[in-house]
Amino acid sequence: GCPFCAAPKSRTPPPLDVEEPTKIAQAVEQWDVDYIVLTMVDRDDLADQGCSHVSETVRNLKARNPNLRVETLVGDFQGRLDLVEQLVQSGMDVYAHNIETVNRLQRVVRDRRAGYKQTLSVLRHAKVVKPEIVTKTSLMLGLGETGEEIEETLRDLKENGVDIVTFGQYLQPTRRHMKVDRYLTPDEFNEWGRVAESMGFHSASGPLVRSSYKAGDLFKARLAKRAAAAGDSANTKKPVDVWAASGSPLPPSGGTQAEASV
């Protein structure tokens, strides 16, 4: 597993709950939200890495509420593009997969089965399958990366069609996990948010920002920007591109968001 992650691991994980996609859809319907983030653990023990289970959950959610926006925060499916395509075709709106760190630190930070090029391939293919979807990724800072390496990563993400990028501070979960190289200041996070904005991303950037931070707001801002670029900005509010989590005021979401794990 990844040396930064404290999620429990098992050599013999339990079988999937076949009723989980229905249970999640029922729960979300009761919550009365307009945006949901689905997260998953890696299921390397399954032939399809758990992709069909997540896809079925998306379909159940959309069947109950076609107007619900669904973000799927998933692994890389070991680089299998057929599984990426399967999930994209399920009807989700935002395909999120985290690159985690810069190229040089991939071997140190991530599981040996993951990789920089593999993540870029997954994010790129999601757009190939369905160009109108929004793609998203996240970077942990404070692992020993340089500013030049962060900029290089942003350029690579841009070249592969990524729309949204978030920055957060890496925090060591236990003594057994990777140590923090340094803690960035709120001003540094604000600056990386501005850099990302200048490159055309929507971005959330702050010490406590995580992948799903203000996810619904970022998605709506991205759609607003697309509409404006298409000349359909008459009824569209001007989007706010950089939302930092360092004490700066945030715009109201105009909706409600929730997160569920499958």
DRENDO-223360 format. One record per residue (C-alpha): residue number from 1; residue in three letters; z, y, x. Coordinates in steps of 0.001 Angstrom, whole numbers. Layout:
REM DRENDO-223360
{i: NUM, aa: ala, c3: Z, c2: Y, c1: X}
...
//
This chain:
REM DRENDO-223360
{i: 1, aa: gly, c3: 0, c2: 0, c1: 0}
{i: 2, aa: cys, c3: -127, c2: 3672, c1: 884}
{i: 3, aa: pro, c3: 2770, c2: 4722, c1: 3173}
{i: 4, aa: phe, c3: 3378, c2: 7925, c1: 1186}
{i: 5, aa: cys, c3: 3824, c2: 6211, c1: -2193}
{i: 6, aa: ala, c3: 7113, c2: 4934, c1: -3603}
{i: 7, aa: ala, c3: 5634, c2: 3144, c1: -6605}
{i: 8, aa: pro, c3: 6964, c2: -431, c1: -6862}
{i: 9, aa: lys, c3: 4611, c2: -3131, c1: -5579}
{i: 10, aa: ser, c3: 4283, c2: -6794, c1: -6478}
{i: 11, aa: arg, c3: 2400, c2: -9742, c1: -5047}
{i: 12, aa: thr, c3: 2483, c2: -11357, c1: -8490}
{i: 13, aa: pro, c3: 2179, c2: -8555, c1: -11056}
{i: 14, aa: pro, c3: 2552, c2: -9482, c1: -14729}
{i: 15, aa: pro, c3: -516, c2: -9963, c1: -16924}
{i: 16, aa: leu, c3: -1887, c2: -6986, c1: -18791}
{i: 17, aa: asp, c3: -480, c2: -6162, c1: -22210}
{i: 18, aa: val, c3: -3558, c2: -6601, c1: -24387}
{i: 19, aa: glu, c3: -1966, c2: -4408, c1: -27053}
{i: 20, aa: glu, c3: -1312, c2: -1519, c1: -24661}
{i: 21, aa: pro, c3: -4556, c2: 404, c1: -25416}
{i: 22, aa: thr, c3: -3671, c2: 393, c1: -29117}
{i: 23, aa: lys, c3: -11, c2: 1246, c1: -28506}
{i: 24, aa: ile, c3: -938, c2: 4214, c1: -26321}
{i: 25, aa: ala, c3: -3426, c2: 5528, c1: -28861}
{i: 26, aa: gln, c3: -830, c2: 5259, c1: -31622}
{i: 27, aa: ala, c3: 1780, c2: 7083, c1: -29541}
{i: 28, aa: val, c3: -585, c2: 9883, c1: -28522}
{i: 29, aa: glu, c3: -1649, c2: 10355, c1: -32140}
{i: 30, aa: gln, c3: 2003, c2: 10929, c1: -33077}
{i: 31, aa: trp, c3: 2497, c2: 13406, c1: -30245}
{i: 32, aa: asp, c3: -174, c2: 15694, c1: -31736}
{i: 33, aa: val, c3: -1562, c2: 16830, c1: -28376}
{i: 34, aa: asp, c3: -5094, c2: 17956, c1: -27570}
{i: 35, aa: tyr, c3: -5214, c2: 16777, c1: -23943}
{i: 36, aa: ile, c3: -3976, c2: 13529, c1: -22411}
{i: 37, aa: val, c3: -3892, c2: 12325, c1: -18804}
{i: 38, aa: leu, c3: -4084, c2: 8555, c1: -18350}
{i: 39, aa: thr, c3: -2786, c2: 7249, c1: -15046}
{i: 40, aa: met, c3: -2854, c2: 3683, c1: -13752}
{i: 41, aa: val, c3: -1501, c2: 1521, c1: -10972}
{i: 42, aa: asp, c3: -3978, c2: -311, c1: -8771}
{i: 43, aa: arg, c3: -4606, c2: -3835, c1: -10058}
{i: 44, aa: asp, c3: -6361, c2: -5474, c1: -7136}
{i: 45, aa: asp, c3: -5325, c2: -8828, c1: -8578}
{i: 46, aa: leu, c3: -7784, c2: -8426, c1: -11462}
{i: 47, aa: ala, c3: -11503, c2: -9093, c1: -11187}
{i: 48, aa: asp, c3: -12360, c2: -5655, c1: -12583}
{i: 49, aa: gln, c3: -9386, c2: -3834, c1: -11009}
{i: 50, aa: gly, c3: -8095, c2: -2985, c1: -14497}
{i: 51, aa: cys, c3: -11123, c2: -843, c1: -15355}
{i: 52, aa: ser, c3: -11867, c2: -2485, c1: -18706}
{i: 53, aa: his, c3: -8240, c2: -1992, c1: -19767}
{i: 54, aa: val, c3: -8372, c2: 1746, c1: -19057}
{i: 55, aa: ser, c3: -11802, c2: 2008, c1: -20700}
{i: 56, aa: glu, c3: -10501, c2: 328, c1: -23827}
{i: 57, aa: thr, c3: -7574, c2: 2737, c1: -23909}
{i: 58, aa: val, c3: -9956, c2: 5702, c1: -23757}
{i: 59, aa: arg, c3: -12044, c2: 4284, c1: -26596}
{i: 60, aa: asn, c3: -8932, c2: 3765, c1: -28730}
{i: 61, aa: leu, c3: -7800, c2: 7323, c1: -28108}
{i: 62, aa: lys, c3: -11197, c2: 8771, c1: -28989}
{i: 63, aa: ala, c3: -11492, c2: 6615, c1: -32104}
{i: 64, aa: arg, c3: -8286, c2: 8095, c1: -33485}
{i: 65, aa: asn, c3: -9071, c2: 11654, c1: -32429}
{i: 66, aa: pro, c3: -12655, c2: 12439, c1: -31332}
{i: 67, aa: asn, c3: -11555, c2: 15965, c1: -30357}
{i: 68, aa: leu, c3: -8895, c2: 14735, c1: -27942}
{i: 69, aa: arg, c3: -9739, c2: 15460, c1: -24313}
{i: 70, aa: val, c3: -8991, c2: 12547, c1: -22006}
{i: 71, aa: glu, c3: -8495, c2: 12737, c1: -18248}
{i: 72, aa: thr, c3: -8375, c2: 9459, c1: -16339}
{i: 73, aa: leu, c3: -6524, c2: 9542, c1: -13009}
{i: 74, aa: val, c3: -7569, c2: 6278, c1: -11408}
{i: 75, aa: gly, c3: -7922, c2: 4481, c1: -8095}
{i: 76, aa: asp, c3: -11199, c2: 3900, c1: -6296}
{i: 77, aa: phe, c3: -11836, c2: 407, c1: -7746}
{i: 78, aa: gln, c3: -12423, c2: -650, c1: -4122}
{i: 79, aa: gly, c3: -15600, c2: 1403, c1: -4154}
{i: 80, aa: arg, c3: -17289, c2: -615, c1: -6902}
{i: 81, aa: leu, c3: -19667, c2: 1843, c1: -8522}
{i: 82, aa: asp, c3: -20336, c2: -473, c1: -11464}
{i: 83, aa: leu, c3: -16698, c2: -51, c1: -12465}
{i: 84, aa: val, c3: -16901, c2: 3714, c1: -12012}
{i: 85, aa: glu, c3: -19873, c2: 3699, c1: -14373}
{i: 86, aa: gln, c3: -18030, c2: 1546, c1: -16896}
{i: 87, aa: leu, c3: -15130, c2: 3979, c1: -17049}
{i: 88, aa: val, c3: -17348, c2: 7066, c1: -17251}
{i: 89, aa: gln, c3: -19228, c2: 5528, c1: -20174}
{i: 90, aa: ser, c3: -15974, c2: 4941, c1: -22078}
{i: 91, aa: gly, c3: -15999, c2: 8537, c1: -23281}
{i: 92, aa: met, c3: -13446, c2: 10165, c1: -20970}
{i: 93, aa: asp, c3: -13844, c2: 13865, c1: -20194}
{i: 94, aa: val, c3: -12344, c2: 14268, c1: -16706}
{i: 95, aa: tyr, c3: -12733, c2: 11707, c1: -13922}
{i: 96, aa: ala, c3: -9880, c2: 12218, c1: -11460}
{i: 97, aa: his, c3: -9454, c2: 10299, c1: -8225}
{i: 98, aa: asn, c3: -7408, c2: 11654, c1: -5337}
{i: 99, aa: ile, c3: -8725, c2: 11938, c1: -1805}
{i: 100, aa: glu, c3: -5094, c2: 12611, c1: -737}
{i: 101, aa: thr, c3: -5715, c2: 14005, c1: 2771}
{i: 102, aa: val, c3: -8293, c2: 15061, c1: 5332}
{i: 103, aa: asn, c3: -10689, c2: 12630, c1: 6996}
{i: 104, aa: arg, c3: -8776, c2: 12261, c1: 10273}
{i: 105, aa: leu, c3: -5532, c2: 11245, c1: 8556}
{i: 106, aa: gln, c3: -6955, c2: 8749, c1: 6077}
{i: 107, aa: arg, c3: -5996, c2: 5681, c1: 8141}
{i: 108, aa: val, c3: -2468, c2: 7003, c1: 8610}
{i: 109, aa: val, c3: -1821, c2: 8179, c1: 5050}
{i: 110, aa: arg, c3: -3722, c2: 5769, c1: 2801}
{i: 111, aa: asp, c3: -4000, c2: 2025, c1: 2351}
{i: 112, aa: arg, c3: -6532, c2: 432, c1: 4699}
{i: 113, aa: arg, c3: -8678, c2: -530, c1: 1692}
{i: 114, aa: ala, c3: -9146, c2: 3109, c1: 708}
{i: 115, aa: gly, c3: -11140, c2: 5684, c1: 2639}
{i: 116, aa: tyr, c3: -12583, c2: 9171, c1: 2783}
{i: 117, aa: lys, c3: -16227, c2: 8179, c1: 2313}
{i: 118, aa: gln, c3: -15327, c2: 5691, c1: -399}
{i: 119, aa: thr, c3: -13498, c2: 8353, c1: -2400}
{i: 120, aa: leu, c3: -16417, c2: 10773, c1: -2061}
{i: 121, aa: ser, c3: -18782, c2: 8013, c1: -3193}
{i: 122, aa: val, c3: -16700, c2: 7325, c1: -6303}
{i: 123, aa: leu, c3: -16471, c2: 10991, c1: -7286}
{i: 124, aa: arg, c3: -20166, c2: 11539, c1: -6628}
{i: 125, aa: his, c3: -21211, c2: 8503, c1: -8676}
{i: 126, aa: ala, c3: -19187, c2: 9625, c1: -11685}
{i: 127, aa: lys, c3: -21382, c2: 12736, c1: -11794}
{i: 128, aa: val, c3: -24542, c2: 10698, c1: -11273}
{i: 129, aa: val, c3: -23686, c2: 8593, c1: -14316}
{i: 130, aa: lys, c3: -22788, c2: 11561, c1: -16506}
{i: 131, aa: pro, c3: -23515, c2: 14986, c1: -14997}
{i: 132, aa: glu, c3: -21633, c2: 16897, c1: -17706}
{i: 133, aa: ile, c3: -18240, c2: 15343, c1: -17013}
{i: 134, aa: val, c3: -15657, c2: 17170, c1: -14926}
{i: 135, aa: thr, c3: -14549, c2: 15572, c1: -11651}
{i: 136, aa: lys, c3: -11252, c2: 16270, c1: -9986}
{i: 137, aa: thr, c3: -9268, c2: 15404, c1: -6871}
{i: 138, aa: ser, c3: -6055, c2: 16322, c1: -5086}
{i: 139, aa: leu, c3: -4865, c2: 16996, c1: -1550}
{i: 140, aa: met, c3: -1324, c2: 16643, c1: -213}
{i: 141, aa: leu, c3: -544, c2: 19203, c1: 2467}
{i: 142, aa: gly, c3: 2090, c2: 19025, c1: 5171}
{i: 143, aa: leu, c3: 900, c2: 15758, c1: 6705}
{i: 144, aa: gly, c3: -352, c2: 17219, c1: 9975}
{i: 145, aa: glu, c3: -3764, c2: 18444, c1: 8831}
{i: 146, aa: thr, c3: -5313, c2: 21605, c1: 10276}
{i: 147, aa: gly, c3: -6824, c2: 24502, c1: 8387}
{i: 148, aa: glu, c3: -10267, c2: 23624, c1: 9710}
{i: 149, aa: glu, c3: -9874, c2: 20081, c1: 8401}
{i: 150, aa: ile, c3: -8888, c2: 21292, c1: 4941}
{i: 151, aa: glu, c3: -11960, c2: 23533, c1: 4851}
{i: 152, aa: glu, c3: -14143, c2: 20615, c1: 5957}
{i: 153, aa: thr, c3: -12709, c2: 18474, c1: 3159}
{i: 154, aa: leu, c3: -13391, c2: 21192, c1: 595}
{i: 155, aa: arg, c3: -17002, c2: 21458, c1: 1786}
{i: 156, aa: asp, c3: -17432, c2: 17681, c1: 1493}
{i: 157, aa: leu, c3: -15925, c2: 17681, c1: -1997}
{i: 158, aa: lys, c3: -18229, c2: 20519, c1: -3040}
{i: 159, aa: glu, c3: -21274, c2: 18694, c1: -1696}
{i: 160, aa: asn, c3: -20308, c2: 15705, c1: -3806}
{i: 161, aa: gly, c3: -20025, c2: 17682, c1: -7029}
{i: 162, aa: val, c3: -16249, c2: 17898, c1: -7459}
{i: 163, aa: asp, c3: -15187, c2: 20606, c1: -9942}
{i: 164, aa: ile, c3: -11399, c2: 20825, c1: -9657}
{i: 165, aa: val, c3: -9097, c2: 20455, c1: -6662}
{i: 166, aa: thr, c3: -5315, c2: 20681, c1: -6554}
{i: 167, aa: phe, c3: -3042, c2: 21227, c1: -3565}
{i: 168, aa: gly, c3: 598, c2: 20138, c1: -3367}
{i: 169, aa: gln, c3: 3301, c2: 19680, c1: -745}
{i: 170, aa: tyr, c3: 3865, c2: 16132, c1: 497}
{i: 171, aa: leu, c3: 7507, c2: 15129, c1: -14}
{i: 172, aa: gln, c3: 8933, c2: 12058, c1: 1670}
{i: 173, aa: pro, c3: 10232, c2: 9803, c1: -1149}
{i: 174, aa: thr, c3: 12531, c2: 7648, c1: 1028}
{i: 175, aa: arg, c3: 13415, c2: 7227, c1: 4698}
{i: 176, aa: arg, c3: 11024, c2: 4269, c1: 4867}
{i: 177, aa: his, c3: 8026, c2: 6433, c1: 4025}
{i: 178, aa: met, c3: 5941, c2: 8857, c1: 6053}
{i: 179, aa: lys, c3: 7779, c2: 11891, c1: 7354}
{i: 180, aa: val, c3: 6781, c2: 15427, c1: 6423}
{i: 181, aa: asp, c3: 5018, c2: 17166, c1: 9294}
{i: 182, aa: arg, c3: 5776, c2: 20632, c1: 7942}
{i: 183, aa: tyr, c3: 6487, c2: 22543, c1: 4741}
{i: 184, aa: leu, c3: 3890, c2: 25127, c1: 3800}
{i: 185, aa: thr, c3: 4977, c2: 28447, c1: 2336}
{i: 186, aa: pro, c3: 4068, c2: 29518, c1: -1199}
{i: 187, aa: asp, c3: 1795, c2: 32166, c1: 315}
{i: 188, aa: glu, c3: -95, c2: 29489, c1: 2249}
{i: 189, aa: phe, c3: -611, c2: 27524, c1: -948}
{i: 190, aa: asn, c3: -1825, c2: 30648, c1: -2718}
{i: 191, aa: glu, c3: -4304, c2: 31212, c1: 97}
{i: 192, aa: trp, c3: -5708, c2: 27674, c1: -152}
{i: 193, aa: gly, c3: -6120, c2: 28233, c1: -3868}
{i: 194, aa: arg, c3: -8103, c2: 31379, c1: -3146}
{i: 195, aa: val, c3: -10242, c2: 29568, c1: -574}
{i: 196, aa: ala, c3: -11041, c2: 26846, c1: -3106}
{i: 197, aa: glu, c3: -11868, c2: 29466, c1: -5741}
{i: 198, aa: ser, c3: -14222, c2: 31248, c1: -3356}
{i: 199, aa: met, c3: -16115, c2: 27971, c1: -2950}
{i: 200, aa: gly, c3: -16567, c2: 27542, c1: -6695}
{i: 201, aa: phe, c3: -13727, c2: 25161, c1: -7511}
{i: 202, aa: his, c3: -11077, c2: 25583, c1: -10140}
{i: 203, aa: ser, c3: -7766, c2: 25060, c1: -8400}
{i: 204, aa: ala, c3: -4039, c2: 24678, c1: -8880}
{i: 205, aa: ser, c3: -2133, c2: 25187, c1: -5655}
{i: 206, aa: gly, c3: 1607, c2: 25228, c1: -5001}
{i: 207, aa: pro, c3: 4420, c2: 23286, c1: -3344}
{i: 208, aa: leu, c3: 5275, c2: 21361, c1: -6520}
{i: 209, aa: val, c3: 1755, c2: 21012, c1: -7888}
{i: 210, aa: arg, c3: 675, c2: 17447, c1: -8555}
{i: 211, aa: ser, c3: -2593, c2: 15961, c1: -9803}
{i: 212, aa: ser, c3: -1905, c2: 16498, c1: -13495}
{i: 213, aa: tyr, c3: -411, c2: 19993, c1: -13212}
{i: 214, aa: lys, c3: -1807, c2: 22198, c1: -16001}
{i: 215, aa: ala, c3: -4648, c2: 19688, c1: -16303}
{i: 216, aa: gly, c3: -5705, c2: 20828, c1: -19755}
{i: 217, aa: asp, c3: -5832, c2: 24465, c1: -18699}
{i: 218, aa: leu, c3: -7978, c2: 23709, c1: -15664}
{i: 219, aa: phe, c3: -10389, c2: 21668, c1: -17765}
{i: 220, aa: lys, c3: -10773, c2: 24399, c1: -20379}
{i: 221, aa: ala, c3: -11303, c2: 27023, c1: -17688}
{i: 222, aa: arg, c3: -14005, c2: 24864, c1: -16130}
{i: 223, aa: leu, c3: -15816, c2: 24547, c1: -19459}
{i: 224, aa: ala, c3: -15532, c2: 28296, c1: -19984}
{i: 225, aa: lys, c3: -17091, c2: 28918, c1: -16598}
{i: 226, aa: arg, c3: -19956, c2: 26556, c1: -17388}
{i: 227, aa: ala, c3: -20553, c2: 28279, c1: -20705}
{i: 228, aa: ala, c3: -20609, c2: 31679, c1: -19016}
{i: 229, aa: ala, c3: -23032, c2: 30415, c1: -16394}
{i: 230, aa: ala, c3: -25273, c2: 29160, c1: -19177}
{i: 231, aa: gly, c3: -25276, c2: 32592, c1: -20782}
{i: 232, aa: asp, c3: -23056, c2: 31562, c1: -23671}
{i: 233, aa: ser, c3: -20115, c2: 33767, c1: -22816}
{i: 234, aa: ala, c3: -19944, c2: 35901, c1: -25957}
{i: 235, aa: asn, c3: -16975, c2: 34005, c1: -27407}
{i: 236, aa: thr, c3: -15513, c2: 32776, c1: -24121}
{i: 237, aa: lys, c3: -12477, c2: 34287, c1: -22459}
{i: 238, aa: lys, c3: -12749, c2: 34983, c1: -18765}
{i: 239, aa: pro, c3: -11298, c2: 31964, c1: -16947}
{i: 240, aa: val, c3: -8500, c2: 32238, c1: -14419}
{i: 241, aa: asp, c3: -9572, c2: 30255, c1: -11399}
{i: 242, aa: val, c3: -6418, c2: 29931, c1: -9280}
{i: 243, aa: trp, c3: -3087, c2: 29009, c1: -10816}
{i: 244, aa: ala, c3: -338, c2: 28715, c1: -8242}
{i: 245, aa: ala, c3: 3011, c2: 27029, c1: -8869}
{i: 246, aa: ser, c3: 5004, c2: 29306, c1: -6635}
{i: 247, aa: gly, c3: 6433, c2: 31615, c1: -9275}
{i: 248, aa: ser, c3: 3209, c2: 33348, c1: -10283}
{i: 249, aa: pro, c3: 2741, c2: 33701, c1: -14059}
{i: 250, aa: leu, c3: 427, c2: 31171, c1: -15621}
{i: 251, aa: pro, c3: -1898, c2: 31787, c1: -18544}
{i: 252, aa: pro, c3: -991, c2: 30066, c1: -21822}
{i: 253, aa: ser, c3: -2736, c2: 26774, c1: -22320}
{i: 254, aa: gly, c3: -3766, c2: 27354, c1: -25917}
{i: 255, aa: gly, c3: -2955, c2: 23707, c1: -26544}
{i: 256, aa: thr, c3: -688, c2: 20884, c1: -25639}
{i: 257, aa: gln, c3: -896, c2: 18263, c1: -22923}
{i: 258, aa: ala, c3: 722, c2: 14903, c1: -22305}
{i: 259, aa: glu, c3: 514, c2: 12125, c1: -19739}
{i: 260, aa: ala, c3: 554, c2: 8364, c1: -20251}
{i: 261, aa: ser, c3: 394, c2: 5456, c1: -17818}
{i: 262, aa: val, c3: -1608, c2: 2273, c1: -18385}
//
